[in-house]
Each structure stands twice: as structure tokens, then as C-alpha cells.
Amino acid sequence: MRVTVTEFMTLDGVTQGPGSADEDTSDGFTAGGWLVPHMDETFIQQASQWLDLADGLLLGRRTYEAFARDWPQITDPGDPFTERMNTLPKYVVSSTLTEPRWQPATLLGGAAIEAVSSLRSRPGGELQVHGSNTLATSLLEAGLVDALRLVVAPTALGTGRQLFGRNAISLGFRMTQHTATPGGLLILEYEPTGQAAVADYEGVRAVTASHGN
């Protein structure tokens, strides 16, 4: 299976609490719900197409518990995501969760890298990570992510948990898809390429000098 990571993100890299004010208030975060004003049909269609590719969901404990709280309560038969989210197999990376209530679910324990590597070797569609900031970063650093999908909202918060924090390792990516929605969202898809490329200083200085900078 291909491992894909989907993250909703602000312009300053915050991924915490995109859906509602009370979605994730950890560490005193009070700016949740920042994605909602920009959601439109183009975004919903793209998100639905991505979910169609999933053969399973791979989630960290915090995201799993938030999803387990919210998704079973959605009863609108016209919702394009509910049935798939509730019925897809869930693989949960957690060393503290003991009884996952949102089924079908399999606990992977705390050894995420080994477990995901094994799942990735199986045939099938996509094993999708949604949110799960810490897990997503660990998988990216371990080279276990085949595609990174970012939905970037035209807002900056100045606070909140970020996908790539100060201790993240150097990573490079190649863009494979880009779309702007009428609501102002940027939908970006990347393929990890390994360590980030760094420009030669002398070469950069020569180029900028030739342009009169």
C-alpha cells in the first residue's frame, strides 16, 4: 500500500484544530475552526476523491480519539465522507490506548515505524494518515511516506502546533499537483525526495549579482 499524509495547514504552518473551535484545545489553543470559512465544493470533491483511494486509515491517538468522537455522530445520508470514514479499517499508533471504540480498529502500539513498514509492503490502495501531526512527521523522517497532501488556508495564526517544528530534519519534496479553489485554498501534493537540496552560496550570489541585486 502507498502511505499518504493529508494535512490542513495555515500559511504559517499550523495544523491544529482546523475544523472547529473545540476540535483540539490542547496547550491552550483557542484559534480552531480556521479552515471552515474557506471550504467549497472544489475542496470537498478533491477530498472525496482522495478518500476513494483509501484501503485503511493510519492515525495517532489524539486524531483517532477526535475522529471516534465526531464521525459516528454524523447521520446525514448525503455526507460524502461519513460511511467511508466509519467503515474503513483504522490502524492506531499509540502506547496508551487500550480499547479503541471506533471500529474496525487495530492497535499498532508505540512501534510505529516497524508496523507501518510492514503495512506498506502489503498489496492494496492507500494507507492514509489524516492529521496525526507527530505520527506524520515521524513517518516522513523515516522515509515511509509516498505522498504528502497539503490543503493550505489563506490565514496565519501565530500560534498552534505545526507539522514541521524546530526539531524536524531536513526534507526535500517534488510537487506533483497544485490547485487553487474559489474559496482561497491551495491544494498541493508532493512526493518526498529525501534530504532537502541546498543551494551553493557562491552560485546564488553570482545569480543575484547578474540581476542587479
Salt bridges, closest charged atoms under 4 A:
ASP24 OD2 - ARG161 NH2 2.39
ASP52 OD1 - ARG84 NH1 2.19
GLU65 OE1 - ARG61 NH1 2.97
ASP70 OD1 - ARG69 NE 2.83
GLU126 OE2 - ARG2 NH1 3.07
GLU126 OE2 - ARG149 NH2 2.84
ASP146 OD1 - ARG120 NH2 2.80
GLU189 OE1 - ARG149 NE 3.40
GLU191 OE1 - ARG174 NH2 3.26
GLU202 OE1 - ARG205 NH2 2.55
